[in-house]
Amino acid sequence: MDEQEAIRESDHTAQRERGARDSMFLQSNLRRETGEYLSVRVRNISAGGVLVETPRPFARGERVSIELRGIGYVEGVIAWSAAGRFGIAFDRDIDPKLARKPLPSGPRAVPMGPTVVLVRRPGLRFD
């Protein structure tokens, strides 16, 4: 195996370990260890982590929880941080397809019972 083949093989291995990433734009809530909640933007997601955008600084190694639509809160650690973006490595793998499911649109269907209208005729007495 020559040097170029070795590089391609290591790149392929790194990509496989990193997992397939789905690009997306999703507003989410992030919870820091301090209890602080922030609104952030998820730019891509994989089974093992997410790329997040926010103007707030985060330190590598910081523990966080991120709320993902269709999944709930997922705990992880900041794997890297640079220029308003950072990556979260999840503590456990997730199914990223669940976060991509569309939200229901239109008015919500609320089950209602029969409508009862009370009408009182003038002069009618209830004794």
RASULQUI-V420847 format. One record per pair of residues at least 24 apart in sequence whose C-alpha atoms are under 10 Angstrom apart, sorted by sequence separation. I is the first residue (numbers start at 1). J is the second residue. D is the distance in whole Angstrom. If there is no record, write none. Layout:
i: <I:I>
j: <J:J>
d: <D:D>
//
This chain:
i: <20:21:22:28:42:57:58:64:66:71:20:21:22:27:49:57:63:64:65:70:71:19:20:21:26:27:32:40:42:49:50:57:58:60:62:63:64:65:70:71:19:20:21:23:24:25:37:39:40:49:51:56:57:58:59:60:61:63:69:70:71:72:18:19:20:21:22:23:25:36:37:38:39:48:49:50:51:53:55:56:57:58:60:61:68:70:71:18:19:21:33:34:35:37:49:50:51:52:53:54:55:56:57:58:69:70:18:19:21:32:33:34:49:51:53:54:55:68:69:70:17:18:32:33:53:54:68:69:70:31:32:33:52:53:54:67:68:69:70:31:32:52:53:69:70:30:31:32:51:52:53:69:30:31:51:52:29:30:31:50:51:52:29:30:50:51:28:29:30:49:50:51:28:29:49:50:27:28:29:48:49:50:27:28:48:49:26:27:31:43:45:47:48:49:26:30:31:42:44:45:46:47:48:49:29:30:31:41:42:46:48:49:30:40:42:47:48:49:47:48:50:46:47:48:49:46:47:48:45:46:47:45:46:47:45:46:44:45:45:45:18:26:22:26:21:22:24:25:20:24:23:22>
j: <44:45:46:52:66:81:82:88:90:95:45:46:47:52:74:82:88:89:90:95:96:45:46:47:52:53:58:66:68:75:76:83:84:86:88:89:90:91:96:97:46:47:48:50:51:52:64:66:67:76:78:83:84:85:86:87:88:90:96:97:98:99:46:47:48:49:50:51:53:64:65:66:67:76:77:78:79:81:83:84:85:86:88:89:96:98:99:47:48:50:62:63:64:66:78:79:80:81:82:83:84:85:86:87:98:99:48:49:51:62:63:64:79:81:83:84:85:98:99:100:48:49:63:64:84:85:99:100:101:63:64:65:84:85:86:99:100:101:102:64:65:85:86:102:103:64:65:66:85:86:87:103:65:66:86:87:65:66:67:86:87:88:66:67:87:88:66:67:68:87:88:89:67:68:88:89:67:68:69:88:89:90:68:69:89:90:68:69:73:85:87:89:90:91:69:73:74:85:87:88:89:90:91:92:73:74:75:85:86:90:92:93:75:85:87:92:93:94:93:94:96:93:94:95:96:94:95:96:94:95:96:95:96:97:96:97:96:97:99:100:89:99:96:100:96:97:99:100:96:100:100:100>
d: <10:5:6:9:10:8:9:8:9:8:8:5:10:10:10:8:9:10:9:10:9:9:6:8:10:10:10:9:9:10:10:8:9:9:9:10:9:10:9:10:6:8:9:10:10:10:10:10:10:8:10:10:7:9:9:9:9:10:10:9:6:9:8:7:9:9:9:9:10:10:10:10:10:9:9:10:10:10:8:7:9:7:9:10:9:5:6:9:7:8:8:10:9:10:10:10:10:9:10:9:5:9:9:10:7:5:7:9:10:8:6:9:9:10:9:5:8:9:5:8:9:9:7:6:6:6:6:8:7:9:5:8:8:4:8:10:9:8:9:6:7:6:7:9:9:7:5:9:7:5:9:9:6:6:6:6:8:4:8:8:5:8:6:6:6:7:7:5:9:7:5:9:6:8:5:7:9:6:10:8:4:8:9:8:6:5:9:9:9:9:10:9:5:9:9:9:10:10:10:10:10:8:8:9:9:10:9:9:10:10:7:8:10:10:10:8:5:8:5:7:10:9:5:9:9:8:6:9:10:8:6:10:6:9:6:9:10:9:9:9:10:9:8:9:9:9:10:10:10:8:10:9>
//
